[in-house]
Amino acid sequence: MFRRLSLLVFRLIGWRIVDHRPPGLRKAIYVVAPHTSNWDFVIGVFGRSIARLDNTRYLAKRSLFAPPFGWFFRALGGYPVDRSKSTGITEQVVAYFNTIPDFCIAITPEGTRKHVTQWKTGFWRIAKQAGVPMVLTSFDYGRKEITFREPFFAGDDMDADIAWMMGYFKAFQGRNPAGGVH
């Protein structure tokens, strides 16, 4: 039912999905960028439904999960993160991958909607420790596309992998082009 609504909304607003994932991908980290607007969440929820990613959860700042709307973000698959201190979230997410069948999670490596020159690195460490692939997922407001790139696994050099990913995402335009990767 929600998928039909999502397809209708995407058709009305002119967005589409470009999907290069192989069939049967059961576990992955969806690395989502550029993240420059609150609208990314709305577009992402519709895109997740269209792409049949019902098993995909997401991390978000703890304040979103406070009353009165916290139940809503949890119902949509959110896990709260306290960004003010180290809480062992990397280890928790690795444990989810090791214990929950068909677990996927979407992470915005920028960690904010503002311009950043460096990404948070937890997503890469989770992928490496859990042995799961990453799917680079772009929200391109210029083309009105969500693109799912083919999966790839973390290599032996985190800095090189992240630099390559940041370079990849430069080709995509966020809703607020001044934010995101530069």
N, C-alpha and C positions, 0 to 999 in steps of 0.2 A: 504494500500500500504506500509506504513512505518512498519507496523507489520510484513508483509512478509519479508521485508529486515532485520528486527530485528531477526526474527526466523532464517533466513539464516546465518546472522553473528554469532549468538549464536551457531548454528550447526558447523560452520567452526572453531570457536575458542574453541569449546568444553565446553561451559557454558550451564547451565540449570536452570530452575526455580523450586523451591520446595515451594508449596503454601498450607498453612494450614488455609487460611482465609475462613470464611463461605460465601456462595453465598449471594448476595444482600447487602454487606457491602457498605453503601453509604457515610459515613463520618468517617474519621479516621486521626490520625497523624501517619505517617510512620517514625519510629525512626530508622535511618539508621546508622549502625556502623559495623565494624570499618571503619573510614574514614581516609585513610592514603596516598591517591594518587589522582592526577587530573584524572586518569583513572576511578575513581569511578563514575564520572559524565557521562562519555561515556557509561560505563556498565549500569549505572542507567537509562539512557534514553532508551537504548534498552530493558532493563528489564521492565521498565514502560509500554512500548508499548506491549510487549509480555503478560504481566499480565493484560492488558486492563485497565490501570490506567490513562486514558486520562484526567480525572478530577483532577489529583494530581499535585499540584504546589510545588515549593520549595523556600527556602530562601537562598540567597547567598550574599556575600560581595558586597557592592555598586560599587566598582571599576570594577567589571565584566560588569556592565551595561553602562559603558562609551563608547562613539564612539571609533572605528568604529563597534564593535561587540555587543554593548548593545542590539540592536534590536533582535539579535539571541537568547540571553539568555531570553529576555522577551517572544519571540515567543514560547520558550520551556516551558513556565509557571513559569518563575522566578520572584521573588519579591526581590528587593534590600534592604539590611539591612546595616545601618551605625553602625558598631560595636564600633566606638569611643565614642559614647554617648548613653544615654538612650533615646529611641525614642518612647516608648509606643508600641513596636511591639507586645507584648503579648496581649494587649487590641485590637489592630488592627486585629490580627488573630482570636481572639475570636469573634469579630464582623463579620468576614468573615464566620465563622461557623454558626453564628446566622442568616445570611442574604442570603447566597449563597447556593442554593440546591446542594446536592451531592458534597460538598467541601471536599477535602483532601489535606494534605500538608506533604511533606517529610522534615525532619529536621535531621541534623547531630548534636547530642548533644555535641560532642567533640568541635565543633565550630572552628576546625582547623584540618590540616592534620598531625600536630605534636603530639608527645606523650603528654598526659595529665593524671593527676591523679584525676581530678574532671571534671564533665560535667557541661555545662550550664544547668540551670534548667527551662528556659522559656517554653520548650516543655511540661514539666510535668504540669506547671501552666496553660498553654493553655488547655491541655486535661481536667484538673480538672474543670476549669471555664466554658468551653464549653460543658462539659459532653460527650465528645467523646472518643472512645477507642483509644489505641495506638497499633500499629502493629510493633513488633520488626522485623526489616528487615536487615538481615546480608548479606554482600558481602564477600564471602569466596573464596579467590584466591587459596587456597590450594586444595579445592574440585571443584572449578569453579562452584559455586552455589550462586544464590540469594535465600535466604529462607525468606518467609513471615510466621511469627509465628501467631498463633491464637490471636485475639484481646484481650486486657484486659484493664480495667479501672483503673485510678489512685485511690489509696487507701487514707487513712487518714494520712499517714506518708510518705512525699516526700522523705526523706533521705533513708528510708527502701526500697521504690520502686526503687529509682535510684541505690542503692547498689545492689539490686537483678538484675536489668537490666545490670549493668556493669559486674556482675558475669556471666550472661547469654552470653554476647558477647565475653568473654574471650576464648570461644571454637572456635572462627572463626578467620581465618588468613587474615589480610589485605594485600594489594599488597606490602607494605613496613612494614614487621612485627615489626620493631622497633617502629613504630608509633602506634596510637590507644590506646586501653584500657589496662592498666596494674594493 
